[in-house]
């Protein structure tokens, strides 16, 4: 059996970026998330795998996503967080 090799970033790469990404990587992800509701949903899913005990990344990204979605005009798709 051979392993699958890809150069495309995957879900676990996103989890890694959320937990250990640098400032420039986080800024890029934030800018893309502002424009892409599907990416925001993927980030929320990835955040479920981030250990809240390791750092504040989970809380920070949840706050950022909530702010992006709160600023969207009415009628635009987004994911509400209670």
C-alpha positions as CSV (number, residue, x, y, z in Angstrom):
1,X,0.0,0.0,0.0
2,X,1.4,3.4,-0.9
3,X,0.8,6.6,0.9
4,X,-1.1,9.5,-0.6
5,X,1.0,12.6,-1.2
6,X,-0.6,16.0,-1.8
7,X,0.6,19.5,-1.9
8,X,-2.9,20.9,-1.2
9,X,-3.5,22.0,2.4
10,X,-6.0,19.8,4.3
11,X,-8.1,19.9,7.4
12,X,-5.3,19.0,9.7
13,X,-3.2,21.7,8.2
14,X,-5.9,24.1,9.2
15,X,-5.9,22.7,12.8
16,X,-2.1,23.2,12.9
17,X,-2.4,26.7,11.6
18,X,-5.0,27.6,14.2
19,X,-2.9,26.2,17.1
20,X,0.6,27.1,16.0
21,X,0.4,29.5,13.1
22,X,2.4,32.7,13.0
23,X,1.1,36.3,12.9
24,X,1.3,36.5,9.1
25,X,-0.5,33.2,8.6
26,X,-3.3,34.2,11.0
27,X,-3.7,37.6,9.3
28,X,-4.0,35.9,5.9
29,X,-6.5,33.3,7.2
30,X,-8.5,36.1,8.9
31,X,-8.7,38.1,5.6
32,X,-9.8,35.0,3.7
33,X,-12.4,34.2,6.4
34,X,-13.9,37.7,6.1
35,X,-14.8,36.9,2.5
36,X,-15.6,33.2,2.6
37,X,-18.5,31.8,4.7
38,X,-17.5,28.2,3.8
39,X,-14.0,28.8,5.2
40,X,-15.5,30.2,8.4
41,X,-17.5,27.0,8.8
42,X,-14.3,24.9,8.2
43,X,-12.5,27.0,10.8
44,X,-15.3,26.4,13.3
45,X,-15.1,22.7,12.7
46,X,-11.3,22.7,13.1
47,X,-11.6,24.6,16.3
48,X,-13.4,21.7,17.8
49,X,-10.1,19.8,17.6
50,X,-8.1,22.6,19.3
51,X,-7.4,21.9,22.9
52,X,-8.6,25.0,24.9
53,X,-6.1,24.1,27.7
54,X,-3.1,24.6,25.4
55,X,-3.7,28.3,24.5
56,X,-6.2,30.9,23.8
57,X,-6.4,30.3,20.0
58,X,-9.8,28.6,20.2
59,X,-11.3,31.5,22.1
60,X,-9.6,34.1,19.9
61,X,-10.8,32.6,16.6
62,X,-14.3,32.1,17.9
63,X,-14.4,35.8,18.9
64,X,-13.0,36.8,15.5
65,X,-15.5,34.7,13.6
66,X,-18.4,36.0,15.6
67,X,-17.3,39.6,14.9
68,X,-17.0,38.9,11.2
69,X,-20.5,37.4,11.1
70,X,-22.0,40.1,13.2
71,X,-20.8,42.7,10.7
72,X,-22.3,41.0,7.7
73,X,-25.2,42.6,6.0
74,X,-28.6,41.0,6.6
75,X,-29.4,38.1,4.3
76,X,-25.8,37.0,4.0
77,X,-25.2,33.4,5.1
78,X,-23.3,32.9,8.3
79,X,-23.2,30.6,11.3
80,X,-24.5,31.9,14.6
81,X,-22.9,31.1,17.8
82,X,-25.0,31.3,21.0
